[in-house]
């Protein structure tokens, strides 16, 4: 690094080091003529050779802080999601509930007492302390005359204050990392798999991977990207077609061509056993959706129905939607967990909403599309994407603020490479990284949602076949696939460019 001092009376001297004192009012890069201004904190001067290491250490500290904040937010959101159903409860509707519903309501509210005295009071104290510390830091930065980004800092301080005052449970605002990326194949960790594998799923911390292999479910332990098989589960009698881990536990759910849904319970040492089998469908289970509180399973089937399985004292099918006239291929729940979209082998997308009073689900609209499709996914409460069959574009639907109906607003160009496609391998959107995963023909297209709302394709991975199945891990670090060309379970790792 070769720099010259820009101070008018320093004769264009070469910069020899940098001042890292946080309160220093003078120019940070210094030449020999600058040294008198730094004499009172001479121990805070560092050389050109060491400044890169110092910057890297600080960046690492920021990254660790961001990671801790994200982990805290995930833990806090998990807690708040448990109590979300009670947030908007109208006491006037109490008389409309049955005894069993009132029993469940009181049971849920009484559980809050476990955290009321200890957790909530400590949490409120932590919020106030955090607010005070953040404001003090911003105040110090604002008062430094050599900081040239005061306007941005004032906006940041205003936003933090507003967020804390108006929504205490959302103290931290996570800004997604929008750097270019690529998923890189870790060839050395590929797993030979001759049997067809239609479904895979990660647990919440990516330490366990389950993969359907015909009617068998293989359980793998993830050790730094290397997946070691530790168990075989053989309760299904026909091919496993879909797998989903629960959000708050390491239990998972499987659906099969044998028309059954199985809830698998972790019993220790990464070993699973069949906890419960749900029977009610008459044909293949093509798709499953689980809510954030792990007490609702929604299933779509080749038998043309969507079933809602709710856990109270036990798991029971509480409702069946029969509005589709063909196989149900894909389901997606919105962020608020009160809307469901589904697509079938007919040219309609169903919007199914949960009613506030009786909590029943009902079809509120049928969106006519010009082509059938196997995949759709909510991006947020007001937007979802849909992949038309063998088309080289994705539809984006957005809710009209006046009519409250979803309308197609744009198309995203994606690669296909084939004139045919296969179902399964659902679309997936990761909000934390603004990533949309979409299989189309013999391509996997990975898109990023930009800050202006547009989508841009960051990577298109081509395979030799349209028979591709897989999933992203919840943190977006791993992409797992199986395809009939390679006959391998392949692991790809997220890498920033």
VOGU-3710 file (C-alpha; in Angstrom, 3 decimals, decimal comma):
1> xxxxxxxxxx> 0,000/0,000/0,000  1,579/3,275/-1,115  -0,252/6,400/0,079  0,647/10,085/0,377  -0,530/12,383/3,169  -3,114/14,932/1,994  -2,490/17,467/4,800  -1,593/20,781/3,119  1,607/21,450/5,088  2,962/17,898/5,195
11> xxxxxxxxxx> 4,803/18,118/1,847  3,077/15,055/0,331  4,840/12,756/2,811  4,339/8,982/2,588  1,798/7,401/4,975  3,659/5,139/7,396  0,887/3,862/9,683  -2,620/4,236/11,049  -4,192/5,478/14,297  -6,787/3,108/15,768
21> xxxxxxxxxx> -7,768/5,210/18,797  -11,589/5,534/18,785  -11,583/9,109/20,165  -8,804/10,571/17,995  -9,998/13,724/16,136  -7,091/13,755/13,691  -6,502/12,037/10,372  -6,177/8,261/10,893  -3,578/7,492/8,199  -0,474/9,352/9,443
31> xxxxxxxxxx> 2,881/10,451/8,076  5,906/11,509/10,124  4,610/15,111/10,299  1,266/13,820/11,706  2,847/12,076/14,701  2,684/15,037/17,155  -1,111/14,912/16,912  -1,103/11,300/18,106  1,501/11,552/20,880  -1,050/11,126/23,715
41> xxxxxxxxxx> -2,134/7,725/22,396  1,075/6,542/20,812  0,249/2,949/21,839  -2,784/3,117/19,529  -0,677/3,474/16,373  -0,144/0,523/14,075  1,991/-0,023/11,010  0,911/-0,568/7,426  1,968/-4,201/7,690  -0,365/-4,864/10,648
51> xxxxxxxxxx> -3,440/-2,849/9,643  -4,892/-5,632/7,433  -4,787/-8,100/10,330  -6,387/-5,537/12,656  -9,230/-4,892/10,178  -9,826/-8,628/9,709  -10,070/-9,113/13,494  -12,705/-6,365/13,772  -14,685/-7,738/10,850  -14,601/-11,167/12,491
61> xxxxxxxxxx> -15,927/-9,596/15,709  -18,801/-8,013/13,772  -19,585/-11,302/12,048  -19,621/-13,132/15,395  -21,884/-10,456/16,861  -24,232/-10,767/13,875  -24,290/-14,554/14,254  -25,118/-14,276/17,977  -27,874/-11,757/17,244  -29,356/-14,067/14,606
71> xxxxxxxxxx> -29,272/-17,055/16,963  -30,906/-14,953/19,690  -33,598/-13,797/17,276  -34,316/-17,360/16,127  -34,663/-18,516/19,743  -36,880/-15,547/20,626  -39,045/-15,984/17,521  -39,530/-19,644/18,394  -40,838/-18,619/21,809  -43,090/-15,877/20,446
81> xxxxxxxxxx> -44,517/-18,215/17,809  -45,792/-20,429/20,619  -47,861/-17,533/21,934  -48,748/-16,002/18,536  -52,228/-17,585/18,370  -53,204/-15,712/21,565  -51,962/-12,323/20,376  -55,098/-11,356/18,459  -57,602/-13,377/20,435  -60,909/-11,538/20,845
91> xxxxxxxxxx> -62,351/-12,132/24,314  -65,816/-11,512/22,854  -65,516/-14,753/20,867  -65,015/-16,854/24,017  -68,722/-17,731/24,125  -68,506/-19,138/20,591  -65,916/-21,764/21,542  -66,648/-25,295/22,638  -65,463/-26,746/25,927  -62,493/-28,530/24,363
101> xxxxxxxxxx> -61,384/-25,323/22,620  -61,673/-23,332/25,849  -59,703/-26,077/27,603  -56,889/-25,770/25,038  -56,949/-21,963/25,250  -56,596/-21,949/29,039  -53,950/-24,666/28,882  -51,873/-22,609/26,446  -52,197/-19,377/28,410  -51,338/-21,092/31,678
111> xxxxxxxxxx> -48,073/-22,299/30,174  -47,003/-18,675/29,860  -46,626/-18,596/33,633  -43,508/-20,718/33,264  -41,743/-17,798/31,643  -43,679/-14,813/32,945  -41,834/-14,194/36,201  -38,351/-15,150/35,121  -37,893/-14,860/31,356  -40,164/-11,955/30,444
121> xxxxxxxxxx> -38,915/-9,695/33,253  -35,277/-10,437/32,446  -36,008/-9,942/28,755  -37,517/-6,524/29,403  -34,449/-5,525/31,446  -32,155/-6,743/28,655  -34,116/-4,724/26,090  -33,731/-1,551/28,112  -30,022/-2,181/28,702  -29,437/-2,945/25,021
131> xxxxxxxxxx> -31,289/0,198/23,973  -29,192/2,304/26,370  -25,900/0,799/25,158  -26,790/1,142/21,466  -27,851/4,756/21,904  -24,651/5,555/23,821  -22,498/4,014/21,089  -24,357/5,908/18,369  -24,077/9,129/20,368  -20,285/8,757/20,644
141> xxxxxxxxxx> -19,938/8,025/16,934  -22,156/10,981/16,066  -19,973/13,354/18,096  -16,789/12,414/16,266  -16,186/15,269/13,856  -14,134/13,193/11,427  -16,965/10,721/10,764  -18,504/11,651/7,439  -21,497/9,346/7,474  -23,466/11,141/10,215
151> xxxxxxxxxx> -26,666/11,214/8,215  -26,680/7,449/7,797  -25,915/6,908/11,489  -28,760/9,213/12,506  -31,134/7,226/10,310  -29,843/3,990/11,841  -30,306/5,346/15,369  -33,822/6,538/14,554  -34,761/3,145/13,115  -33,372/1,268/16,126
161> xxxxxxxxxx> -35,190/3,546/18,578  -38,431/3,205/16,632  -38,103/-0,571/16,413  -37,451/-0,918/20,150  -40,263/1,420/21,175  -42,918/0,121/18,794  -42,051/-3,589/18,555  -39,957/-4,733/21,537  -39,887/-8,349/20,373  -38,140/-7,335/17,123
171> xxxxxxxxxx> -35,183/-5,468/18,591  -32,647/-6,529/16,003  -32,994/-5,890/12,287  -31,086/-8,424/10,218  -29,782/-7,151/6,889  -29,364/-10,066/4,496  -25,943/-10,587/2,945  -26,481/-9,959/-0,769  -22,976/-10,781/-2,019  -22,688/-12,986/-5,148
181> xxxxxxxxxx> -22,457/-16,688/-4,363  -22,208/-20,171/-5,815  -23,015/-23,652/-4,541  -19,849/-25,688/-5,076  -20,000/-29,471/-5,489  -18,066/-31,309/-2,759  -17,333/-34,319/-4,930  -15,344/-36,124/-2,242  -18,466/-36,308/-0,044  -20,881/-37,647/-2,688
191> xxxxxxxxxx> -22,812/-40,754/-1,580  -23,430/-43,546/-4,071  -27,167/-44,210/-4,124  -28,516/-46,620/-6,756  -32,077/-46,630/-5,378  -34,239/-43,659/-6,344  -34,277/-40,910/-3,728  -37,289/-38,617/-4,141  -36,965/-36,723/-0,852  -34,342/-35,394/1,563
201> xxxxxxxxxx> -34,548/-33,191/4,665  -32,204/-31,513/7,149  -32,908/-31,002/10,831  -32,799/-27,452/12,234  -29,030/-27,334/12,885  -28,040/-29,347/9,785  -26,461/-32,090/11,909  -28,824/-34,786/10,597  -29,911/-35,569/7,049  -32,650/-38,044/6,161
211> xxxxxxxxxx> -33,092/-39,381/2,634  -35,798/-41,551/1,143  -34,401/-44,532/-0,807  -37,354/-46,429/-2,276  -39,365/-47,420/0,835  -36,357/-47,035/3,188  -35,348/-43,830/4,991  -31,607/-43,493/5,502  -30,399/-41,358/8,403  -27,042/-39,593/8,039
221> xxxxxxxxxx> -24,975/-37,621/10,531  -23,333/-34,491/9,130  -19,697/-34,063/10,207  -18,350/-30,919/8,503  -19,979/-31,742/5,197  -19,307/-35,475/5,301  -22,472/-37,518/5,798  -22,149/-40,847/7,612  -25,086/-43,266/7,551  -26,181/-44,198/11,077
231> xxxxxxxxxx> -29,651/-45,788/10,735  -32,169/-47,361/8,340  -35,926/-46,896/8,865  -38,240/-49,334/7,092  -41,763/-48,652/8,350  -43,131/-47,543/4,955  -44,207/-50,290/2,560  -43,832/-48,219/-0,636  -41,576/-45,425/-1,933  -40,995/-42,410/0,365
241> xxxxxxxxxx> -42,071/-39,281/-1,537  -41,676/-36,392/0,911  -39,767/-35,591/4,127  -39,945/-32,621/6,528  -38,257/-31,974/9,873  -40,234/-30,207/12,585  -39,205/-26,667/13,461  -38,625/-26,956/17,218  -37,544/-30,565/17,682  -35,496/-33,154/15,829
251> xxxxxxxxxx> -38,595/-35,204/15,028  -39,508/-35,480/11,357  -42,465/-36,433/9,149  -42,526/-38,628/6,056  -45,107/-39,251/3,341  -45,188/-42,223/0,999  -46,779/-43,914/-1,986  -48,379/-46,245/0,573  -50,694/-43,249/1,376  -49,499/-43,013/4,997
261> xxxxxxxxxx> -47,800/-40,210/6,939  -45,374/-41,219/9,687  -44,132/-39,030/12,554  -40,626/-40,147/13,536  -39,416/-39,411/17,066  -35,776/-38,932/18,071  -35,045/-41,285/20,963  -31,373/-40,458/21,587  -27,983/-40,976/19,947  -29,470/-39,725/16,659
271> xxxxxxxxxx> -31,740/-42,788/16,536  -35,372/-42,524/15,422  -38,452/-44,637/15,886  -41,977/-44,535/14,475  -44,041/-42,508/16,937  -47,328/-42,412/15,025  -48,758/-43,335/11,633  -51,477/-41,096/10,173  -53,869/-42,858/7,803  -56,590/-41,060/5,876
281> xxxxxxxxxx> -55,372/-40,526/2,337  -56,107/-43,153/-0,309  -53,091/-42,540/-2,565  -49,523/-41,169/-2,716  -48,588/-38,250/-0,430  -46,917/-35,717/-2,741  -46,324/-32,805/-0,363  -46,293/-31,871/3,314  -46,259/-28,535/5,152  -45,587/-28,117/8,889
291> xxxxxxxxxx> -46,387/-24,966/10,837  -43,916/-23,129/13,087  -45,346/-24,537/16,309  -45,251/-28,185/15,205  -48,924/-28,805/15,931  -50,242/-28,740/12,356  -49,361/-30,987/9,413  -50,915/-30,229/6,025  -50,756/-32,967/3,384  -51,465/-32,970/-0,345
301> xxxxxxxxxx> -52,083/-36,194/-2,185  -52,621/-37,907/-5,492  -56,144/-38,619/-4,195  -56,916/-34,912/-5,004  -57,380/-33,865/-1,351  -55,611/-31,613/1,132  -55,847/-32,727/4,747  -55,204/-30,729/7,940  -53,826/-32,850/10,790  -53,894/-31,064/14,157
311> xxxxxxxxxx> -52,293/-32,064/17,413  -54,289/-31,504/20,581  -54,192/-34,450/22,944  -53,395/-36,529/19,860  -52,948/-36,083/16,117  -56,247/-36,119/14,231  -57,406/-35,115/10,763  -59,594/-32,093/11,500  -60,448/-31,012/7,966  -60,239/-32,045/4,300
321> xxxxxxxxxx> -60,268/-29,729/1,267  -61,696/-31,395/-1,862  -61,682/-28,457/-4,320  -58,870/-29,813/-6,509  -60,020/-32,095/-9,311  -56,554/-33,586/-9,922  -53,413/-34,627/-8,032  -52,169/-32,060/-5,472  -48,488/-31,440/-6,234  -47,326/-28,581/-4,005
331> xxxxxxxxxx> -48,270/-26,654/-0,854  -46,875/-23,523/0,789  -47,747/-21,663/4,005  -47,275/-17,897/4,345  -45,265/-16,185/7,100  -48,318/-15,531/9,285  -49,326/-19,188/8,926  -52,904/-18,277/8,047  -52,794/-18,762/4,258  -52,030/-21,809/2,185
341> xxxxxxxxxx> -51,522/-22,013/-1,569  -51,658/-25,224/-3,585  -51,281/-26,299/-7,193  -52,508/-29,326/-9,053  -52,426/-30,884/-12,502  -55,271/-28,586/-13,499  -54,811/-24,909/-14,352  -55,783/-23,433/-10,981  -53,931/-22,286/-7,874  -56,023/-22,444/-4,725
351> xxxxxxxxxx> -55,719/-19,810/-1,986  -56,919/-21,345/1,291  -57,276/-19,138/4,379  -57,828/-19,864/8,057  -60,820/-18,073/9,543  -60,128/-16,097/12,723  -63,215/-17,147/14,657  -63,582/-20,873/14,121  -60,011/-21,533/12,880  -61,401/-23,512/9,955
361> xxxxxxxxxx> -59,650/-23,406/6,580  -61,616/-22,486/3,471  -60,861/-21,793/-0,196  -61,123/-18,027/-0,700  -59,997/-17,814/-4,331  -59,025/-19,903/-7,337  -56,376/-18,317/-9,544  -56,625/-19,309/-13,195  -53,195/-19,864/-14,801  -52,399/-20,530/-18,453
371> xxxxxxxxxx> -50,312/-23,597/-17,658  -50,239/-26,304/-14,993  -47,290/-26,398/-12,637  -45,679/-28,586/-9,982  -44,065/-25,932/-7,772  -45,026/-22,789/-5,894  -43,785/-20,971/-2,813  -44,735/-18,015/-0,615  -42,034/-15,327/-0,543  -43,913/-13,263/2,055
381> xxxxxxxxxx> -47,554/-12,724/3,011  -48,222/-10,658/-0,099  -46,139/-12,457/-2,731  -45,590/-15,962/-4,076  -43,896/-17,614/-7,061  -45,156/-20,354/-9,389  -43,286/-22,461/-11,946  -45,373/-23,250/-15,056  -44,774/-26,665/-16,584  -41,698/-26,795/-18,946
391> xxxxxxxxxx> -41,603/-22,994/-19,319  -38,387/-20,965/-19,130  -39,827/-18,431/-16,714  -41,370/-18,233/-13,238  -44,538/-16,269/-12,468  -44,561/-13,818/-9,562  -47,965/-13,177/-7,960  -48,621/-10,232/-5,638  -51,641/-9,249/-3,601  -53,609/-6,261/-4,827
401> xxxxxxxxxx> -53,968/-3,874/-1,870  -57,521/-2,955/-2,879  -59,069/-6,268/-3,892  -56,898/-8,446/-1,597  -56,590/-10,858/-4,531  -53,331/-12,215/-5,946  -52,418/-11,197/-9,486  -49,486/-12,072/-11,720  -47,140/-9,067/-11,809  -43,950/-10,287/-13,470
411> xxxxxxxxxx> -42,040/-13,184/-14,999  -38,486/-14,282/-14,180  -36,431/-15,932/-16,903  -34,995/-19,299/-15,787  -33,355/-22,235/-17,544  -35,165/-25,459/-18,315  -33,333/-27,475/-20,976  -36,158/-30,009/-21,303  -39,682/-30,109/-22,678  -40,778/-32,339/-19,815
421> xxxxxxxxxx> -40,522/-32,102/-16,049  -41,250/-34,204/-12,961  -43,091/-33,347/-9,775  -41,670/-33,455/-6,221  -38,577/-31,334/-5,290  -40,611/-28,366/-3,919  -39,680/-24,719/-4,354  -37,959/-23,253/-1,298  -37,443/-19,646/-0,145  -34,938/-18,758/2,586
431> xxxxxxxxxx> -35,759/-15,319/3,969  -32,467/-14,976/5,870  -30,481/-15,134/2,631  -33,211/-13,979/0,205  -32,709/-17,220/-1,759  -35,308/-18,906/-3,963  -34,574/-22,498/-5,028  -36,466/-23,736/-8,076  -36,099/-26,948/-10,074  -37,152/-26,709/-13,733
441> xxxxxxxxxx> -36,543/-29,443/-16,289  -32,947/-30,578/-15,923  -31,839/-27,357/-14,211  -31,812/-26,144/-10,631  -32,144/-22,343/-10,714  -31,079/-20,459/-7,582  -32,307/-16,875/-7,401  -31,770/-13,987/-5,046  -34,422/-11,431/-4,198  -32,945/-7,940/-4,421
451> xxxxxxxxxx> -33,795/-5,029/-2,120  -36,023/-3,508/-4,833  -38,095/-6,711/-4,972  -36,704/-8,026/-8,255  -35,317/-11,547/-8,572  -32,013/-12,320/-10,248  -30,738/-15,795/-11,144  -27,404/-16,256/-9,368  -26,696/-19,833/-10,412  -28,181/-22,452/-12,749
461> xxxxxxxxxx> -26,952/-26,018/-12,182  -27,462/-28,341/-15,142  -28,005/-32,095/-14,828  -28,173/-34,806/-17,498  -31,724/-35,705/-16,519  -34,980/-34,125/-15,381  -35,153/-36,671/-12,534  -33,624/-34,402/-9,852  -34,723/-34,213/-6,222  -33,324/-32,335/-3,251
471> xxxxxxxxxx> -33,454/-29,549/-0,664  -31,582/-26,575/0,785  -30,656/-26,633/4,463  -32,509/-24,022/6,536  -29,361/-21,907/6,907  -28,686/-22,035/3,168  -25,258/-23,590/3,640  -25,914/-26,928/1,923  -27,738/-27,997/-1,236  -28,413/-31,743/-1,291
481> xxxxxxxxxx> -29,549/-33,461/-4,516  -30,067/-36,897/-5,998  -30,432/-37,412/-9,753  -30,939/-40,487/-11,894  -27,926/-39,597/-14,055  -25,240/-39,698/-11,390  -27,088/-42,073/-9,023  -25,479/-40,102/-6,198  -26,587/-37,999/-3,258  -24,506/-34,910/-3,998
491> xxxxxxx> -23,561/-32,207/-1,504  -22,951/-28,629/-2,588  -21,621/-25,970/-0,208  -22,523/-22,271/-0,262  -19,547/-20,084/-1,199  -19,491/-16,317/-1,550  -17,682/-15,032/-4,622
//
